[in-house]
Amino acid sequence: MDPAEFGRIRGALAAQGTQVAEHSQALRDAMEAFENLATRVTQMGQQLDLLVPLTTVPLLQAAPPPAPTPPIHLPRAREPFIPAPERYAGDMVTRTTTSSLPTCFSAPASPLTTCFPTSLK
């Protein structure tokens, strides 16, 4: 092994050792901060336990529920009157809708308003 290469490896290992030591210290610091936080949370919980009996108010007697109101009976709504349709005579030419259907569907891109002008108003 070349002595120069051995020196580079030794330098890299020393740098990694320094980083490991720094990481270990950071972990110790974080663990200490976590333990301090846990201690403070426990203390706050104990303080709250002391305050709860002082702030509780005895429950008030609940008022009796109001008497139920009788149901309101509304008259039934009547269905609208729809007259019977005209009797079909069998003549296809006199019916306006049927006579316009071939015109509507034969046009390549006719809008519906030209085929059925009263249905979209």
CORDA-V792674 format. One record per backbone hydrogen bond with DSSP energy under -0.5 kcal/mol. NH is the residue of the N-H (numbers start at 1). CO is the residue of the C=O. Records with the same first field share a line. If there is no record, write none. Layout:
NH=CO, CO
This chain:
6=2
7=3
8=4
9=5
10=6
11=7
12=8
13=9
14=10
15=11
16=12
17=13
18=14
19=15
20=16
21=17
22=18
23=19
24=20
25=21
26=22
27=23
28=24
29=25
30=26
31=27
32=28
33=29
34=30
35=31
36=32
37=33
38=34
39=35
40=36
41=37
42=38
43=39
44=40
45=41
46=42
47=43
48=44
49=45
50=46
51=47
52=48
53=49
54=51
55=51, 52
56=52
73=71
74=72
83=81
92=90
96=94
99=95
100=96
101=97
102=98
104=100
105=101
106=102
107=103
114=111
115=111
116=112
119=116
120=116
121=118
